[in-house]
Amino acid sequence: MSSQDPVKNTYLDQVQEQQQRLEVDLRARKQMVAPPTVQAARAARAGPLQGRGGGGGGGAPQGNAVDVRITGFWRWKTVVVPPNAYVVHTRRGHAQPLTLGLGVSFGYDPAKDSFLVVPGAMQTILINAHCICRELQGLLVQGYVQWIIEDFGTAYRKLDFTDVEDPMRVVNVQLREQAEAAIKDKVATMTIDTVLSDKQPIIEELTARLRHVAEGGGGTDKGLGLRIVTVQIKEAVVSSARLWESLQTPFRAEQERIARLASLGKEESLAQRELEVEQTRERMRLESDGELSALRASKDAQAYDREQSERLRRQQREEEDERRLATERQQTVLQSAELEKARLAGEAELARLRQEVEAAKLKRTALANTDARDVERAAANRQARAELEHLELRQQILNGLSASNVQARLVELLPAIAEKLPQPRELRSVSIGGTGGVQDGQGLTTLVAQMMALVNVLKTEPPVAPVARAPGLTPDVEHPTPD
């Protein structure tokens, strides 16, 4: 690539930026840590002496990553170490450390002693390695490494734990750089497809190199006193978006082809199935229509048979009814004739009985009439005698009455006599007396004579109706009337 090429090398810029950042990470905080002589001077001015990992005073050192407490005063102090931290304690004039271990507290003389405290917890390093594969294409490989201190006696001699704020920072940076180098070396021998599809070779290569460095290659060499717990590759990403699209194109095309074929197969299967279903439905419809037609014909035949049977039954019933009615009519006629004969016989018997009853009744009536007439005649005779006696008495009384009283009595009786008299068929006038008036001495005799004459005249005429008799008069002989 010429210097006049306006295209910028992005990958080169990233590599240079990472290199500068690495140098800063390895040096920056070392400059923040004062040399031992300066620390001693500061400790002398402050009073108690601070070691490389310790501090003076009555509490923990300012900014220390491990919670270390220093108690006591002047030269008789005690350093209290947490149970999850490694400590190494050295003293002037002694070649070997006085205290070395995990979570061991110790007595501390600031004038002669120094100590270093390091966290004992497992550390995790995140890796982002920008690699070049065999096809000269950029890849970003992401992973992580977890490690712990296994032999602190070897580790504190070979590794730098002098950062007060984070004693593990420098060690993590060094291991991360070694891991990235191992990943880059392995990816350079692999193709893009291999890196994207199978990350196990990268994991094996990275694990082998880190363990060789951290744990030692064998013999008496113990490495750095560390132990690699696990190595994992999380992701491998193609740096070029266009290349990533190109890599995905065949797969996407294949997937689209498979999807399209699957869609066509589905459509074909659905069409075939729909055709089968339609045929089945049509067949079922035809069969149903045939069954319905057969059922309808059967129902019509049954209905026709029922109608014919009902018609025949009705005809037979009507004939039976007619025969029964004819029989009943004949029986009725016979019964009527018998009843008529019986009625006639009854009427004849009844007439005979009536005649007998009438004869008996006439006989009884004649007898009764005879007896009644005899009784009536006897009663009438007695009544006539009584009336005659009464009349005689009345006559005697009347004879003793004056003429005016007699006339008044006669006038009173004339309407009743007129009512009782029959209507005459012809009028005869009888003149009684002269034209002169009735004398006082002869008036009653003359009037009685006139009345007697009138009665005699009436008796000589044939009566139309019964002759009314004057009250108190009863004839001696009564003519019987025919029945």
C-alpha positions as CSV (number, residue, x, y, z in Angstrom):
1,M,0.0,0.0,0.0
2,S,1.5,3.3,-1.1
3,S,1.8,6.4,1.1
4,Q,-0.4,8.3,-1.3
5,D,-3.3,5.8,-0.8
6,P,-6.1,7.7,0.8
7,V,-7.6,4.4,2.2
8,K,-6.9,4.2,6.0
9,N,-5.6,1.0,7.5
10,T,-8.1,0.6,10.3
11,Y,-6.7,-2.7,11.6
12,L,-3.2,-1.2,12.0
13,D,-4.6,1.7,13.9
14,Q,-6.4,-0.7,16.3
15,V,-3.2,-2.6,16.9
16,Q,-1.2,0.5,17.6
17,E,-4.0,1.8,20.0
18,Q,-4.0,-1.5,21.8
19,Q,-0.2,-1.4,22.1
20,Q,-0.3,2.1,23.6
21,R,-3.0,1.1,26.0
22,L,-1.0,-1.9,27.1
23,E,2.0,0.2,27.9
24,V,-0.1,2.5,29.9
25,D,-1.6,-0.4,31.8
26,L,1.8,-1.9,32.6
27,R,3.5,1.4,33.6
28,A,1.0,3.9,34.8
29,R,0.3,2.6,38.2
30,K,3.9,1.6,38.8
31,Q,4.7,5.3,38.8
32,M,2.0,5.9,41.4
33,V,3.8,3.5,43.8
34,A,6.8,5.1,45.6
35,P,10.1,3.3,45.9
36,P,11.0,1.6,49.2
37,T,13.4,4.3,50.3
38,V,10.7,6.9,49.8
39,Q,8.2,4.8,51.6
40,A,10.7,4.4,54.5
41,A,11.2,8.1,54.7
42,R,7.4,8.7,54.6
43,A,7.0,6.1,57.3
44,A,9.7,7.6,59.4
45,R,8.1,11.0,59.1
46,A,4.6,9.6,59.8
47,G,5.7,7.4,62.6
48,P,5.0,3.7,61.9
49,L,6.7,2.2,58.8
50,Q,4.5,1.0,55.9
51,G,5.6,-2.1,54.0
52,R,4.9,-2.8,50.3
53,G,1.5,-4.1,50.9
54,G,0.9,-2.8,54.4
55,G,0.4,0.4,56.2
56,G,0.8,2.1,59.5
57,G,-1.5,3.7,61.8
58,G,-4.4,2.3,63.7
59,G,-6.4,1.1,60.6
60,A,-6.1,-0.1,57.0
61,P,-3.8,1.7,54.5
62,Q,-5.4,4.3,52.3
63,G,-6.6,2.8,48.9
64,N,-5.5,-0.8,49.7
65,A,-7.6,-3.5,47.8
66,V,-7.3,-5.9,50.8
67,D,-8.9,-5.0,54.1
68,V,-5.7,-5.2,56.3
69,R,-5.9,-3.8,59.8
70,I,-2.8,-2.8,61.8
71,T,-3.3,-2.5,65.6
72,G,-0.9,-1.6,68.5
73,F,1.5,1.3,68.8
74,W,5.0,2.2,67.8
75,R,7.1,-0.9,67.4
76,W,4.7,-3.3,68.9
77,K,2.0,-3.6,66.3
78,T,0.0,-6.5,64.9
79,V,-1.2,-6.9,61.3
80,V,-4.6,-8.6,61.0
81,V,-5.1,-10.3,57.6
82,P,-8.5,-11.4,56.2
83,P,-8.9,-15.2,55.8
84,N,-9.2,-14.9,51.9
85,A,-5.9,-13.1,51.4
86,Y,-2.3,-14.3,51.0
87,V,0.4,-12.5,53.0
88,V,4.3,-12.6,53.0
89,H,6.1,-11.0,55.9
90,T,9.9,-10.3,55.8
91,R,12.3,-8.9,58.3
92,R,15.7,-7.2,57.8
93,G,18.5,-9.7,58.3
94,H,16.4,-12.7,57.4
95,A,16.7,-14.4,54.0
96,Q,13.4,-16.2,54.2
97,P,10.0,-14.7,55.0
98,L,8.9,-14.9,58.6
99,T,5.2,-15.3,57.7
100,L,3.9,-16.8,54.5
101,G,0.4,-18.2,53.9
102,L,-3.3,-17.6,53.5
103,G,-5.1,-15.4,56.1
104,V,-2.2,-15.5,58.7
105,S,-1.9,-12.5,61.0
106,F,1.5,-11.6,62.5
107,G,3.4,-9.2,64.8
108,Y,4.9,-6.2,63.0
109,D,7.9,-4.0,63.8
110,P,7.7,-1.0,61.5
111,A,11.5,-0.3,61.9
112,K,12.6,-3.7,60.5
113,D,9.6,-5.5,58.9
114,S,7.9,-5.4,55.5
115,F,4.8,-7.3,54.3
116,L,2.8,-7.9,51.1
117,V,-1.0,-8.8,51.1
118,V,-2.6,-10.2,47.9
119,P,-6.2,-11.3,47.4
120,G,-6.7,-15.1,47.2
121,A,-10.0,-15.1,45.2
122,M,-10.3,-16.4,41.7
123,Q,-9.6,-13.9,39.0
124,T,-11.4,-13.5,35.6
125,I,-9.8,-12.0,32.5
126,L,-12.0,-10.9,29.6
127,I,-10.3,-11.3,26.2
128,N,-11.1,-9.5,23.0
129,A,-8.6,-10.7,20.4
130,H,-8.5,-9.0,16.9
131,C,-7.2,-11.8,14.7
132,I,-6.3,-12.5,11.1
133,C,-7.4,-15.9,9.8
134,R,-5.8,-17.9,7.0
135,E,-7.9,-16.1,4.4
136,L,-6.4,-12.8,5.6
137,Q,-9.8,-11.7,7.0
138,G,-10.3,-9.9,10.3
139,L,-12.0,-11.7,13.2
140,L,-12.9,-10.6,16.7
141,V,-12.6,-13.5,19.1
142,Q,-14.1,-13.0,22.6
143,G,-13.5,-15.2,25.6
144,Y,-12.4,-15.3,29.2
145,V,-9.8,-17.0,31.4
146,Q,-10.2,-17.8,35.1
147,W,-7.2,-18.4,37.3
148,I,-6.2,-18.5,41.0
149,I,-2.9,-18.4,43.0
150,E,-1.8,-22.0,43.7
151,D,1.7,-21.5,45.1
152,F,2.0,-18.0,46.6
153,G,5.7,-18.6,47.6
154,T,6.6,-18.8,43.9
155,A,4.0,-16.2,42.7
156,Y,5.1,-13.3,44.9
157,R,8.7,-13.7,43.7
158,K,7.8,-13.9,40.0
159,L,4.8,-11.6,39.6
160,D,4.2,-8.0,40.3
161,F,1.7,-7.3,43.1
162,T,2.9,-3.8,43.9
163,D,-0.3,-2.0,42.8
164,V,-1.9,-0.7,46.0
165,E,-5.4,-0.3,44.6
166,D,-5.4,-3.5,42.5
167,P,-2.6,-5.9,43.1
168,M,-3.9,-8.4,40.5
169,R,-4.1,-5.8,37.7
170,V,-0.6,-6.2,36.2
171,V,-0.8,-10.0,36.4
172,N,-4.2,-9.9,34.6
173,V,-2.8,-7.6,31.9
174,Q,0.2,-9.9,31.3
175,L,-2.0,-13.1,31.2
176,R,-4.5,-11.3,28.9
177,E,-1.7,-10.4,26.5
178,Q,-0.4,-13.9,26.4
179,A,-3.9,-15.3,25.9
180,E,-4.6,-12.9,23.0
181,A,-1.2,-13.8,21.4
182,A,-2.1,-17.5,21.7
183,I,-5.5,-17.0,20.1
184,K,-4.1,-14.9,17.3
185,D,-1.5,-17.6,16.5
186,K,-4.1,-20.3,16.4
187,V,-6.7,-18.3,14.4
188,A,-4.0,-17.5,11.8
189,T,-3.8,-21.2,10.9
190,M,-7.6,-21.6,10.6
191,T,-10.2,-20.7,8.1
192,I,-13.2,-18.5,8.8
193,D,-15.6,-21.4,8.6
194,T,-13.5,-23.4,11.0
195,V,-13.3,-20.5,13.5
196,L,-17.0,-19.8,13.3
197,S,-18.1,-23.4,13.5
198,D,-15.6,-25.0,15.8
199,K,-14.0,-23.1,18.7
200,Q,-12.6,-26.2,20.5
201,P,-9.1,-26.0,18.8
202,I,-8.7,-22.4,20.0
203,I,-9.7,-23.4,23.5
204,E,-7.3,-26.3,23.6
205,E,-4.4,-24.2,22.2
206,L,-5.1,-21.3,24.7
207,T,-5.4,-23.7,27.6
208,A,-2.1,-25.5,26.8
209,R,-0.1,-22.3,26.5
210,L,-1.5,-20.6,29.6
211,R,-1.0,-23.7,31.7
212,H,2.6,-24.0,30.4
213,V,3.3,-20.4,31.4
214,A,1.3,-20.4,34.7
215,E,1.8,-23.9,36.0
216,G,5.2,-24.8,34.4
217,G,6.2,-27.2,31.7
218,G,7.4,-30.0,33.9
219,G,10.6,-30.9,35.9
220,T,11.4,-28.6,38.8
221,D,10.0,-25.5,37.1
222,K,6.8,-24.5,38.8
223,G,5.9,-21.8,36.4
224,L,4.4,-18.7,38.0
225,G,2.7,-20.4,40.9
226,L,-0.7,-19.9,39.3
227,R,-3.4,-22.4,38.2
228,I,-5.6,-22.0,35.2
229,V,-9.2,-22.9,36.2
230,T,-11.0,-22.6,32.9
231,V,-10.7,-21.2,29.4
232,Q,-13.8,-20.4,27.3
233,I,-14.4,-18.8,23.9
234,K,-17.7,-16.9,23.9
235,E,-18.0,-15.5,20.4
236,A,-16.2,-15.1,17.1
237,V,-17.3,-12.2,14.9
238,V,-16.2,-11.3,11.4
239,S,-14.9,-7.7,11.4
240,S,-16.1,-6.8,7.9
241,A,-19.8,-6.3,7.6
242,R,-19.7,-7.0,3.9
243,L,-17.8,-10.2,4.4
244,W,-20.2,-11.2,7.1
245,E,-23.1,-10.7,4.7
246,S,-21.3,-12.6,2.0
247,L,-20.7,-15.5,4.4
248,Q,-24.3,-15.5,5.4
249,T,-25.6,-15.2,1.8
250,P,-25.1,-19.0,0.8
251,F,-26.6,-20.1,4.1
252,R,-29.5,-17.6,3.8
253,A,-30.0,-18.6,0.1
254,E,-29.9,-22.2,1.1
255,Q,-32.4,-21.6,3.9
256,E,-34.5,-19.5,1.6
257,R,-34.4,-22.4,-1.0
258,I,-35.3,-24.9,1.7
259,A,-38.0,-22.6,3.0
260,R,-39.3,-22.0,-0.5
261,L,-39.2,-25.8,-1.2
262,A,-40.9,-26.4,2.1
263,S,-43.5,-23.7,1.2
264,L,-44.0,-25.3,-2.3
265,G,-44.2,-28.7,-0.7
266,K,-46.7,-27.4,1.8
267,E,-48.7,-25.7,-0.9
268,E,-48.6,-28.9,-3.0
269,S,-49.5,-31.0,0.0
270,L,-52.3,-28.6,0.9
271,A,-53.5,-28.5,-2.7
272,Q,-53.4,-32.3,-2.9
273,R,-55.1,-32.5,0.5
274,E,-57.7,-30.0,-0.5
275,L,-58.3,-31.9,-3.7
276,E,-58.7,-35.1,-1.7
277,V,-60.9,-33.4,0.7
278,E,-63.0,-31.9,-2.1
279,Q,-63.2,-35.3,-3.8
280,T,-64.2,-36.9,-0.5
281,R,-66.7,-34.2,0.2
282,E,-68.2,-34.5,-3.3
283,R,-68.2,-38.3,-3.0
284,M,-69.9,-38.0,0.4
285,R,-72.3,-35.5,-1.0
286,L,-73.2,-37.8,-3.9
287,E,-73.5,-40.7,-1.6
288,S,-75.6,-38.6,0.8
289,D,-77.8,-37.5,-2.2
290,G,-78.2,-41.1,-3.3
291,E,-79.0,-42.2,0.2
292,L,-81.4,-39.3,0.6
293,S,-83.0,-40.2,-2.7
294,A,-83.3,-43.8,-1.7
295,L,-84.6,-42.8,1.7
296,R,-87.0,-40.4,0.1
297,A,-88.2,-43.0,-2.3
298,S,-88.6,-45.5,0.5
299,K,-90.4,-42.9,2.6
300,D,-92.7,-42.1,-0.4
301,A,-93.3,-45.8,-1.0
302,Q,-94.1,-46.3,2.7
303,A,-96.3,-43.3,2.6
304,Y,-98.1,-44.6,-0.5
305,D,-98.4,-48.0,1.1
306,R,-99.8,-46.4,4.3
307,E,-102.3,-44.4,2.2
308,Q,-103.4,-47.4,0.2
309,S,-103.6,-49.4,3.4
310,E,-105.5,-46.6,5.1
311,R,-107.8,-46.3,2.1
312,L,-108.4,-50.0,2.0
313,R,-109.0,-50.1,5.8
314,R,-111.4,-47.1,5.5
315,Q,-113.2,-48.9,2.6
316,Q,-113.4,-52.0,4.6
317,R,-114.5,-50.1,7.6
318,E,-117.1,-48.2,5.6
319,E,-118.4,-51.5,4.2
320,E,-118.5,-53.0,7.7
321,D,-120.2,-49.9,8.9
322,E,-122.7,-50.1,6.1
323,R,-123.3,-53.8,6.8
324,R,-123.6,-53.1,10.5
325,L,-126.0,-50.2,9.8
326,A,-128.1,-52.4,7.4
327,T,-128.2,-55.1,10.1
328,E,-129.0,-52.5,12.7
329,R,-131.7,-51.1,10.4
330,Q,-133.2,-54.5,9.9
331,Q,-133.1,-55.2,13.6
332,T,-134.5,-51.7,14.1
333,V,-137.3,-52.5,11.6
334,L,-138.0,-55.8,13.2
335,Q,-137.9,-54.3,16.6
336,S,-140.1,-51.5,15.4
337,A,-142.6,-54.0,14.0
338,E,-142.5,-56.0,17.2
339,L,-142.8,-52.8,19.1
340,E,-145.7,-51.7,16.8
341,K,-147.3,-55.1,17.3
342,A,-146.7,-54.9,21.0
343,R,-148.0,-51.3,20.9
344,L,-151.1,-52.3,19.0
345,A,-151.6,-55.2,21.4
346,G,-151.1,-52.9,24.3
347,E,-153.5,-50.4,22.8
348,A,-156.0,-53.1,22.2
349,E,-155.6,-54.3,25.7
350,L,-155.7,-50.8,26.9
351,A,-158.8,-50.1,24.9
352,R,-160.3,-53.3,26.3
353,L,-159.3,-52.2,29.8
354,R,-160.6,-48.8,29.1
355,Q,-163.9,-50.3,27.9
356,E,-164.0,-52.4,31.0
357,V,-163.1,-49.5,33.1
358,E,-165.7,-47.3,31.3
359,A,-168.3,-50.0,31.7
360,A,-167.4,-50.4,35.4
361,K,-167.3,-46.6,35.7
362,L,-170.7,-46.3,34.0
363,K,-172.0,-49.0,36.1
364,R,-170.6,-47.3,39.2
365,T,-171.7,-44.0,37.9
366,A,-175.3,-45.3,37.2
367,L,-175.4,-46.8,40.6
368,A,-173.9,-43.7,42.1
369,N,-176.3,-41.5,40.2
370,T,-179.2,-43.6,41.2
371,D,-178.2,-43.5,44.8
372,A,-177.3,-39.9,44.5
373,R,-180.6,-39.1,42.9
374,D,-182.4,-41.0,45.5
375,V,-180.4,-39.2,48.2
376,E,-180.8,-35.9,46.3
377,R,-184.6,-36.5,45.9
378,A,-184.8,-37.4,49.6
379,A,-182.8,-34.4,50.5
380,A,-184.7,-32.3,48.1
381,N,-188.0,-33.5,49.5
382,R,-186.8,-32.8,52.9
383,Q,-185.5,-29.5,51.8
384,A,-188.9,-28.9,50.0
385,R,-190.8,-29.8,53.1
386,A,-188.5,-27.6,55.1
387,E,-189.0,-24.8,52.6
388,L,-192.7,-25.4,52.5
389,E,-192.8,-25.2,56.2
390,H,-190.6,-22.1,55.9
391,L,-192.8,-20.7,53.3
392,E,-195.9,-21.4,55.3
393,L,-194.3,-19.7,58.2
394,R,-193.2,-16.9,55.8
395,Q,-196.7,-16.8,54.3
396,Q,-198.1,-16.6,57.7
397,I,-195.7,-13.8,58.4
398,L,-196.5,-12.2,55.1
399,N,-200.2,-12.6,55.7
400,G,-199.6,-10.7,58.8
401,L,-197.7,-8.0,56.9
402,S,-199.2,-5.0,55.3
403,A,-199.7,-4.5,51.6
404,S,-196.9,-2.1,51.3
405,N,-194.4,-4.5,52.9
406,V,-195.5,-7.2,50.4
407,Q,-195.0,-5.0,47.5
408,A,-191.6,-3.9,48.6
409,R,-190.6,-7.6,49.1
410,L,-191.9,-8.5,45.7
411,V,-190.0,-5.7,44.1
412,E,-186.8,-7.0,45.7
413,L,-187.4,-10.5,44.3
414,L,-188.4,-9.5,40.8
415,P,-184.8,-9.2,39.5
416,A,-183.8,-12.6,40.8
417,I,-187.0,-14.1,39.3
418,A,-186.3,-12.5,36.0
419,E,-182.8,-13.9,36.0
420,K,-184.0,-17.4,36.6
421,L,-186.8,-17.3,34.0
422,P,-186.0,-18.9,30.5
423,Q,-185.9,-16.8,27.5
424,P,-189.3,-17.0,25.8
425,R,-189.4,-17.9,22.1
426,E,-192.5,-15.8,21.6
427,L,-194.1,-13.1,23.5
428,R,-197.6,-13.4,24.8
429,S,-199.1,-10.7,26.7
430,V,-201.5,-11.4,29.4
431,S,-203.5,-8.6,30.8
432,I,-204.4,-9.0,34.4
433,G,-207.0,-6.7,35.9
434,G,-208.2,-3.5,34.6
435,T,-206.6,-0.4,33.9
436,G,-207.4,0.9,37.2
437,G,-205.1,0.8,40.2
438,V,-205.0,-1.9,42.8
439,Q,-207.1,-1.4,45.7
440,D,-205.6,-1.6,49.0
441,G,-207.7,-4.6,50.2
442,Q,-207.4,-6.6,47.0
443,G,-203.8,-5.7,45.8
444,L,-202.0,-8.7,47.2
445,T,-204.6,-11.2,46.0
446,T,-204.7,-9.8,42.6
447,L,-200.9,-9.7,42.3
448,V,-200.6,-13.4,43.4
449,A,-203.2,-14.4,41.0
450,Q,-201.4,-12.7,38.2
451,M,-198.2,-14.4,39.1
452,M,-199.8,-17.8,39.2
453,A,-201.3,-17.2,35.8
454,L,-197.9,-16.3,34.4
455,V,-196.4,-19.4,35.9
456,N,-199.0,-21.6,34.4
457,V,-198.5,-20.1,31.0
458,L,-194.8,-20.7,31.2
459,K,-195.3,-24.3,32.3
460,T,-197.4,-25.0,29.2
461,E,-194.4,-24.0,26.9
462,P,-191.6,-26.5,26.3
463,P,-188.5,-25.3,28.3
464,V,-185.4,-24.4,26.5
465,A,-183.3,-24.4,29.6
466,P,-184.0,-25.5,33.1
467,V,-186.8,-23.5,34.6
468,A,-185.6,-21.4,37.4
469,R,-187.6,-21.9,40.4
470,A,-188.4,-19.5,42.9
471,P,-186.5,-19.8,46.1
472,G,-188.3,-22.1,48.5
473,L,-190.2,-24.0,45.8
474,T,-189.4,-27.6,44.9
475,P,-191.5,-29.8,42.6
476,D,-192.8,-33.1,43.9
477,V,-191.6,-35.1,40.8
478,E,-188.3,-34.6,39.0
479,H,-188.0,-35.7,35.4
480,P,-184.6,-37.6,34.8
481,T,-182.4,-36.4,32.0
482,P,-180.6,-38.7,29.6
483,D,-176.9,-39.4,30.2
